[in-house]
């Protein structure tokens, strides 16, 4: 029986180690809370591991009907292994899509709008929390679906605070008419990473959005086998090995280290 070469054994062990690291690094988390400019209690989860405020911070905002912990627990732990702290926020427009509870939405006053464009105070409050508490010198705003459009407005309104944008499947169309990413591109000067699954690129409005983003200098990637939003980075949600997509993100993030 032929013996397996030591180099292959080492490689396999490293793959297993990194996989375990990716899926277990999200265990260290603490609840955080702040108040938005319009008086809403905003809940989140900080994933700092053993990293201090000299490391960059990624603010994670979820997609429709979701919550911060449900969409981002694994991704936040992975970001920790890359040397980034993270906070995943529960926005007022959200729910139980990923099996978790959206604490902000649960306590949101009845009769108050939760339209996507009305969520901007939540993103601003999350950014203010990080800035006012001096949690990092470098802050990256990361959005998913509708919040991937809203992070452009956040960056445009806070040019001295937001250092980069990650936009996963930025929403477009009717509900985003007043807050689409394209409305703010001329006012955003920070590095931009945009990723969208291949199966969404047949839509004409998304092709137009891609062209606008590319003309603005964004790094735009179409992801094979991806699913909508930040979940495209997770094997468990795509049903495929998404390590290549994660590498695109990790390589792009290196500029902030």
Secondary structure, DSSP 4 states (H G I P E B T S, - for coil): -PPPPHHHHHHHHHHHHHHHHHHHGGG--EEEEEE-TTS-EEEEEEE-TT--TTS-EEEEE--TT--HHHHHHHHHHHHHHTT-EEEEEE-SS--STTSS--HHHHTSPTTS---GGGGHHHHHHHHHHHHHTT--SSEEEEEETHHHHHHHHHHHH-TTTEEEEEEES---SGGGTTT-GGGTGGG--SEEEEEEEGGGTTSHHHHHHHHHHHHTT-EEEEETT--SGGGGG-HHHHSS--HHHHHHHHHHHGGG-
